[in-house]
């Protein structure tokens, strides 16, 4: 095993700083020298590495003596920033903005001109008169939603399989289906 990797694993729980780097370099030099001496005395390299690592003893006590701090969970560094940090920063702006927008929309007074209000009421009456009953309106809404959900699914599927060249036909078919549905559910003239 490489002595540098071994020493790095010994101090993996400690924060990186200049003093720790110097100490790790000295420790690697000591281990390499100790392994070389053991190999010269006739020991194989693996056994020499194991003996040298045993001779080091408990390194946490040494690290504590030179007052190195242990890592404490997540620390702020460029390596730790990523998707989570981006979402956190974005949410600190998006959530208050959305809350303010919703508040303004809910508390906004209707400042429409009288002719706009009259036109809106006339359109609502015409829409209610178009259907025979509320139950018919509900059925129309359900069928209409089913048509468009299916059209979007077919559009995506055709785009994946055949490309955009033919997938637009699903939207055209949905428009035709919507018109036929409108005709079927609308009340006929009396």
N, C-alpha and C positions, 0 to 999 in steps of 0.2 A: 504494500500500500504506500502511496505517496505521502511523505511526511507533511507536506503543506496541507493536503486535504485532511489528514488526521488532526493537525493542529487547528485548522478552521472548524472542524466539527466539535473540538473541545470548547471553543469559545463562541459557538453559534448563538448562545443565549445572552451574549454581552453585546452592548452597543459598540459599533465601530468608531474608533477615534485614533489619533496619531500614536498615543501611548500604547494602545493595544496592538497596533500594527508593528511597532518596534519590538514589543515583547514577543509577538508571534514569530517574527523573523529570527530573533535570538534563539527561541525555542527550536525552530526548524534547523538552524545551524548546529545547535547542541545535539539534536537527535540524529542528524546526518553524520556528525562526527562520531557519536557513540555507536551507531550502526556500523560505520566503516571499521572502527576498532574491534568490534565483536566479530565481524566477518574476517578480519585479519587473524584473529585468534582461532579461527577454524569453524565458527558457527555459520549456518546457512543464513541467507538474507532474511527470510521470513521469521525465523526464530530470533534473529538479531533485532528485527523491528519490534516483535512482541516484547522482548526483554527491555529494550530502550523505552517503550511506551509504559511498561510496568514501573520502571525506575523513575518516571516523571512523578508519579503519585497523584494526589488530588489537586488538579489545577484550579478548581473553583476557589479554594482557599487562597491561592496565590493571586488570582484575579481580584478577589475581595480585598486583599492586602494593598494592592496598588490602586484601590478604590475605583474600579471600573463598575459602571452601573449596568444592571441587567436590563434587557429589553422589557418594555412594559406594553405588550400588545402592539397596537397600531401606532406608528409614529408618523409625523408629517414629513414626507420627503417626496421628491418628484417621482420616484419609482412606485410609490403607493397611490398616487393620483391616477385616476382612470375613469371608467364608466360610472362608477358609484359616485365619485366626487362631482362629475359633470351633472348627473341627475340631481344630486343634492343642491348644487348651485342653481340649476335651472328651476327646481321646484320652489326654491325660496323666492323666485320671481313669478313663476306661473301661478301658484296657488293664491297668493294675495291678489294678483291681477284678475284671476277668474272670479274670486269672491267679490271684488269690487264691481266687475262687469255684471255679475248676477244681481248684486244689490241694486245697481243703477237701473237694470232692466225691470226689476220687480217694483221699484218705487217710482218709476217714471210715470208721469201723468199722461193721459191720452190727450195730446194737443192737436188732434185732427180738426180740420175745418168742418163745418156743419155739412157741406155737400159731400165730403169724403165719408163721414159717418153714415149719411143717408144711403150712399152708394154701397157701402159695406153691408148695411142691413138688408138692402135689396138683393144683393148677391147671396147672402145667407138664406133668405127666404126662397130664392130661386133654387138653391142647392137642396134645401129641404123638400121642396115641391117635386124635385126630379125623381125622388124615390117614393115608393108606395108606403113604406114604414121605416121605423128606426131599425128594425130587424134586417130589412133589405140593405140599409146603409152599412150595417155591420158585416153582412155577407159580402157586399161589394168590396169593402176594405180588406177583408181577409183574402178574397180571391186576387185582388189587386196586389197585395203584398206577396202572395205566393208566386204570381207571375214574375214580379221583379226580382225576387230572391232566386228563382230558377233561372231567369235570364242572366243574372250576374254570375251564377255558378257555371252556366253553359259558356258564357263569354270567357271566363277564366280558363275553363277546361279546353276550349277550342284554341285559345291563345297559347296555352302550353303545348297542345298536340300539333296544331296546324300553323300557328303563328297568327299575327293580327290580320292577315289577308282575308280570312273568312269569319273570324270571331265576331265582327260587327253585325253579322246577320242575326245573332241572338238578340241584340238590342232592337233591331227592326222587327223581328218576330214578336218581341214583348210589346212594342208600340201597337202593332196590329191587334195583338191579343187584348191589350188595354182598351182599344177602341171598340172591339167586339163586346167586351165585358160591359163597357159603358152603355152600349146600345141594348144589351140584353137586360140590364138592370134598370134602365131609365123607364119612367112611366110614359106610356104612349099618350098622344094627344086625344082628348075626349071630344 
